């Protein structure tokens, strides 16, 4: 366990220690989680960084070099990549998606069929625009929503299997043959939108997404431990990943660190969920956001772009509680809007947890999470490897404990 001087950063040291004790007792000693890592920073300076549990079964403890599958925490990075292209006026938020991805031309909205019967569709009220991909109002879905004949069709095609089935271009083509769940802009549904956005970044920039990330984001930010495939010389640092066994209620090994699917370059380069990273690398990304697009003298975007990304973009200033039809999301819905790649707190009272208006956050399916609070100028990166992320209220608990440690 390692810690800097929390008092200097406006945290109560004893109350911060309470967080680590809570994680140990509630989640590690009980066997719910295999390990936990918590990084807290203020003004970009690390105030607290603790590590508990073994990175691998009967292996060495988690430390600052441990690599974690960050899944949907990839989404803000892909969203930033797109906004870098917007800043260059190569694409705009109101650009119709089919102008860049012609596979999406003429996409219709579900009006019947499926389950072996051909789909019936009706025309969209509005075209799908780039902003719909960033804020998840595109009408696309995820196969694991398990809610409609459309997501059933996603499941049958297994098109979200990063390490198996389709390339990104083939994925876009497959989506172009299926109906949307609703007309773009009408509702909010957590979806493959950010994977599609990754294809947009590729077409507009003329670079593969992984190369764009390295050359335009990871290289400049010094995020040298963030990638779609773990290099051979770093694979010993990748943690084991666990999943809940529904039959026993206990956790079981899902992906071994030493034989990981993430050691091979994926067939589908997923801007929605494909990256592996470290707490220190993601801390650099969060610090860049908090600083308004700059880190250590390297500017990726302007402060106005970060401000635009972290504003609620839901139509009519709505919130997720009103607009979401999603059975699954990495956010609790009341008092929460959605920006360009992040959930955004719009009404602290309705969230029922301490926080600040304008704070933005997201998480991943393996229970990793981050938030950035531009009012208090604090950010958190939490790492572990356990799915499903909705199983335990740990994000809400962490946020409560962190804000209660502010002096």
C-alpha positions in Angstrom: 0.0 0.0 0.0 1.4 3.3 -1.0 0.2 6.8 -0.2 1.4 10.4 -0.6 0.5 13.2 1.8 -3.3 13.4 1.7 -3.5 16.4 4.1 -1.7 18.5 1.6 -4.4 17.9 -0.9 -7.4 18.6 1.3 -8.1 15.0 2.3 -8.4 13.6 5.8 -5.8 10.8 6.1 -7.7 8.7 8.6 -10.9 8.9 6.4 -8.9 7.9 3.3 -7.6 4.9 5.3 -11.2 4.0 6.0 -11.8 3.5 2.3 -9.0 0.8 2.0 -10.3 -0.9 5.1 -13.8 -0.9 3.7 -12.6 -2.4 0.4 -10.7 -5.1 2.2 -13.5 -6.1 4.5 -16.5 -5.8 2.2 -15.0 -7.0 -1.1 -11.6 -8.8 -0.7 -12.0 -10.7 2.5 -15.5 -11.8 1.5 -14.1 -13.1 -1.9 -16.4 -10.8 -3.9 -13.4 -9.1 -5.7 -10.0 -10.6 -6.4 -8.1 -7.3 -5.9 -8.6 -3.6 -5.8 -6.6 -0.5 -6.7 -7.6 3.0 -5.9 -6.0 6.2 -7.2 -7.2 9.6 -6.0 -5.8 12.9 -7.3 -6.3 16.6 -6.7 -5.2 19.1 -9.3 -3.6 16.2 -11.1 -1.4 15.4 -8.1 -1.8 11.9 -6.6 -3.1 12.2 -3.1 -3.7 8.5 -2.4 -2.8 5.3 -4.3 -3.5 2.0 -2.7 -3.2 -1.6 -3.9 -4.7 -4.7 -2.3 -4.9 -8.4 -3.3 -3.1 -10.6 -5.8 -3.0 -9.7 -9.5 -3.2 -13.4 -10.4 -4.3 -16.5 -8.7 -1.7 -17.2 -6.0 0.5 -14.7 -7.6 2.2 -11.4 -6.8 0.2 -8.5 -5.4 -1.4 -5.8 -7.5 1.0 -2.8 -7.9 1.3 0.4 -9.9 2.5 -1.6 -13.0 -0.5 -4.0 -13.0 -2.4 -4.0 -16.3 -6.2 -4.1 -16.3 -8.8 -4.6 -19.1 -10.6 -1.2 -18.9 -13.5 -2.2 -21.3 -15.9 0.8 -21.6 -13.4 3.2 -20.1 -12.1 3.0 -23.7 -15.2 5.1 -24.8 -14.0 8.5 -23.5 -10.7 8.0 -25.4 -12.4 7.2 -28.7 -14.7 10.2 -28.1 -11.7 12.5 -27.6 -10.1 11.1 -30.8 -13.3 12.1 -32.7 -13.3 15.6 -31.1 -9.7 16.1 -32.2 -10.9 15.6 -35.8 -13.9 18.0 -35.1 -11.3 20.6 -33.9 -9.6 20.3 -37.3 -13.0 20.8 -39.0 -12.7 17.5 -40.8 -16.1 16.3 -39.4 -18.8 18.0 -37.2 -21.2 16.9 -34.5 -24.1 17.3 -36.8 -22.6 15.4 -39.7 -25.0 12.6 -40.7 -23.2 9.3 -40.0 -23.9 7.9 -43.4 -21.8 10.7 -45.0 -18.7 9.0 -43.5 -20.1 5.5 -43.3 -22.2 4.9 -46.4 -23.1 1.4 -45.0 -25.6 3.3 -42.8 -27.4 5.0 -45.7 -31.1 4.3 -45.5 -31.1 2.7 -42.1 -34.7 2.2 -40.8 -36.3 1.9 -37.4 -37.7 -1.5 -36.2 -41.4 -1.9 -37.1 -41.8 -5.7 -36.7 -40.3 -9.0 -37.6 -37.2 -10.8 -36.4 -36.8 -14.2 -34.9 -36.6 -15.8 -38.3 -39.1 -13.4 -39.9 -37.7 -10.6 -42.1 -37.5 -7.3 -40.3 -40.0 -4.6 -41.1 -38.8 -1.0 -40.8 -40.0 2.6 -41.0 -38.0 5.7 -41.9 -36.1 7.6 -39.2 -37.6 11.0 -38.2 -34.1 12.5 -38.2 -30.9 11.1 -39.7 -28.4 9.5 -37.3 -25.8 12.3 -36.6 -22.3 12.0 -35.1 -23.6 13.5 -31.8 -26.0 10.5 -31.5 -23.0 8.2 -31.5 -21.2 10.2 -28.8 -24.3 10.4 -26.5 -25.8 6.9 -27.2 -29.0 8.3 -28.9 -28.2 6.6 -32.2 -30.9 3.8 -32.1 -28.1 1.2 -32.0 -28.0 -1.3 -29.1 -25.8 -4.0 -27.4 -26.5 -7.7 -27.8 -26.4 -8.2 -24.0 -29.4 -5.8 -23.4 -31.5 -9.0 -24.0 -34.6 -6.9 -24.6 -35.7 -6.9 -28.3 -35.6 -8.8 -31.5 -32.9 -6.3 -32.7 -30.5 -7.1 -29.9 -31.3 -10.8 -30.5 -30.1 -10.4 -34.1 -26.9 -8.8 -32.7 -26.4 -11.9 -30.5 -27.0 -14.4 -33.3 -24.3 -12.7 -35.5 -21.8 -12.7 -32.6 -20.6 -9.5 -34.2 -19.4 -8.0 -30.8 -16.8 -10.7 -30.4 -13.6 -8.7 -30.5 -11.3 -11.6 -30.7 -13.2 -13.7 -33.2 -15.7 -12.7 -35.8 -15.7 -9.4 -37.8 -13.2 -6.6 -38.5 -14.4 -3.1 -37.8 -15.4 -2.5 -41.4 -17.3 -5.8 -41.5 -19.0 -4.9 -38.2 -20.2 -1.5 -39.6 -21.5 -3.4 -42.7 -23.4 -5.9 -40.5 -25.0 -3.1 -38.5 -26.0 -1.4 -41.7 -28.2 -4.5 -42.5 -30.1 -4.4 -39.2 -32.9 -2.0 -38.1 -32.4 0.7 -35.4 -34.4 0.3 -32.2 -35.7 3.9 -32.3 -35.3 7.0 -34.4 -32.0 8.7 -33.6 -32.3 11.3 -30.8 -35.6 10.0 -29.5 -34.3 7.8 -26.7 -31.0 6.9 -24.9 -29.7 3.3 -25.1 -26.2 2.1 -24.1 -24.9 0.6 -27.3 -22.1 -0.2 -29.8 -22.3 3.5 -30.9 -18.7 4.2 -29.7 -17.4 1.2 -31.7 -19.1 2.8 -34.8 -17.4 6.1 -33.8 -14.1 4.3 -33.9 -14.8 3.4 -37.6 -15.6 7.1 -38.2 -12.3 8.1 -36.7 -10.5 5.6 -39.0 -12.3 6.8 -42.2 -12.0 10.6 -41.4 -8.3 10.4 -40.4 -7.2 7.7 -42.8 -5.5 5.9 -40.0 -6.3 2.7 -38.1 -7.8 3.4 -34.7 -4.9 1.8 -32.8 -2.4 3.8 -34.7 -4.4 7.1 -34.2 -4.5 6.4 -30.5 -0.7 5.8 -30.3 0.3 8.7 -32.4 -2.2 11.3 -31.4 -3.1 10.5 -27.8 -1.0 7.8 -26.0 2.4 8.9 -27.3 1.8 12.6 -26.6 0.3 11.9 -23.1 3.0 9.4 -22.2 0.4 6.6 -21.8 2.9 3.9 -22.7 0.9 1.1 -20.9 -2.4 1.5 -22.8 -3.1 -0.7 -25.9 -5.5 -3.1 -27.6 -3.1 -6.0 -27.2 -0.6 -6.5 -24.4 3.0 -6.7 -25.8 4.8 -10.0 -25.0 7.3 -8.3 -22.7 4.5 -6.8 -20.6 2.1 -9.8 -20.4 3.4 -10.8 -17.0 1.8 -7.6 -15.6 -1.7 -8.4 -16.8 -4.1 -9.3 -14.0 -6.4 -12.3 -14.1 -10.0 -11.4 -14.9 -12.9 -13.0 -13.0 -16.7 -13.4 -13.6 -19.6 -14.3 -11.4 -20.7 -17.9 -11.5 -24.5 -17.5 -11.4 -24.9 -21.1 -10.1 -22.7 -20.9 -7.1 -22.7 -17.1 -6.5 -18.9 -17.2 -6.3 -16.4 -15.8 -8.8 -14.6 -18.0 -11.4 -11.7 -17.3 -13.7 -12.9 -15.6 -16.9 -9.6 -14.7 -18.6 -6.2 -15.8 -17.3 -3.5 -13.1 -17.4 -0.8 -15.4 -18.7 -3.0 -16.9 -21.5 -5.2 -13.9 -22.1 -7.2 -13.2 -25.2 -5.9 -9.6 -24.8 -2.4 -10.9 -25.6 -3.5 -11.2 -29.3 -4.4 -8.2 -31.5 -8.2 -8.2 -31.8 -10.0 -8.8 -35.1 -12.5 -6.1 -34.1 -10.6 -3.0 -32.9 -13.2 -1.9 -30.3 -13.3 1.9 -29.6 -16.2 1.0 -27.3 -14.4 -1.5 -25.1 -11.1 -2.9 -26.3 -8.3 -1.3 -24.3 -6.0 -2.5 -21.5 -4.4 0.2 -19.3 -3.0 1.0 -15.9 -4.3 3.3 -13.1 -1.3 5.6 -13.7 -2.0 5.9 -17.5 -5.7 6.5 -17.0 -4.7 9.1 -14.3 -2.8 10.9 -17.0 -5.9 10.9 -19.3 -8.1 12.2 -16.5 -5.6 14.9 -15.6 -5.5 16.1 -19.2 -9.3 16.4 -19.1 -9.3 18.2 -15.8 -6.6 20.6 -17.2 -8.9 21.5 -20.2 -7.1 19.3 -22.8 -3.4 19.8 -21.9 -0.9 17.7 -19.9 2.8 18.6 -19.3 2.8 21.2 -22.0 1.2 18.9 -24.6 -2.2 20.1 -25.8 -4.6 17.6 -27.4 -7.7 19.7 -27.5 -8.8 23.2 -26.3 -10.6 23.9 -23.0 -13.7 24.7 -25.0 -13.8 21.2 -26.5 -13.5 19.6 -23.0 -16.3 21.9 -21.8 -18.4 20.8 -24.7 -17.7 17.1 -24.1 -18.6 17.4 -20.4 -21.9 19.2 -20.9 -25.2 17.3 -20.9 -26.2 16.7 -24.6 -29.4 14.8 -24.0 -32.2 16.4 -26.1 -34.2 19.0 -24.1 -31.6 18.8 -21.2 -33.2 15.5 -20.3 -31.6 12.9 -18.0 -31.1 9.2 -18.2 -33.9 8.4 -15.8 -36.3 10.0 -18.4 -34.7 9.0 -21.6 -33.0 5.6 -21.0 -34.5 2.4 -22.3 -31.3 0.6 -21.4 -31.5 -2.4 -19.0 -27.8 -2.0 -18.6 -25.5 1.0 -18.3 -22.5 2.0 -16.3 -24.4 4.9 -14.7 -27.2 5.3 -12.1 -29.8 7.3 -13.9 -31.4 10.1 -11.8 -29.8 13.5 -11.9 -27.5 12.2 -14.7 -27.2 13.5 -18.2 -24.9 12.3 -20.9 -22.2 14.3 -22.7 -19.8 13.4 -25.5 -18.4 10.2 -24.2 -19.2 10.5 -20.4 -22.1 10.6 -18.0 -22.4 14.0 -16.5 -24.0 14.9 -13.1 -26.7 17.5 -13.7 -28.5 17.4 -10.3 -26.6 16.3 -7.3 -29.6 16.0 -5.0 -31.3 13.5 -7.4 -28.2 11.3 -7.5 -28.6 10.8 -3.7 -24.8 10.8 -3.4 -22.4 13.7 -2.6 -20.8 15.2 -5.7 -20.7 18.3 -7.9 -22.7 19.6 -10.8 -20.7 19.0 -14.0 -18.7 16.0 -12.7 -18.2 13.4 -15.4 -17.5 9.7 -15.2 -17.9 6.2 -16.7 -16.9 2.6 -15.9 -16.2 -0.7 -17.6 -17.8 -4.1 -17.5 -15.0 -5.5 -15.4 -15.9 -3.1 -12.6 -13.2 -0.5 -13.3 -14.4 3.1 -12.9 -13.3 6.7 -13.0 -14.7 10.2 -12.2 -13.5 13.7 -12.7 -14.9 16.5 -10.6 -13.9 19.9 -12.1 -15.4 21.8 -9.1 -13.4 20.2 -6.4 -10.6 19.4 -8.9 -10.4 15.8 -7.8 -10.4 12.6 -9.9 -10.5 8.9 -9.1 -9.4 5.8 -11.0 -10.5 2.5 -9.6 -9.2 -0.8 -10.9 -10.3 -4.4 -10.4 -11.2 -7.3 -12.8 -14.7 -8.7 -12.1 -17.8 -8.9 -14.2 -20.7 -8.0 -14.1 -20.0 -4.5 -13.0 -23.6 -3.9 -11.8 -23.4 -6.8 -9.3 -22.2 -4.6 -6.4 -22.8 -0.9 -5.5 -19.1 -0.3 -5.1 -18.9 2.8 -7.3 -21.6 4.6 -5.3 -19.8 3.4 -2.1 -16.4 4.6 -3.2 -17.8 8.0 -4.3 -19.6 8.4 -0.9 -16.4 7.5 1.0 -14.1 9.7 -1.1 -16.3 12.8 -0.7 -16.6 12.1 3.0 -12.8 12.3 3.2 -12.6 15.8 1.8 -11.7 18.4 4.4 
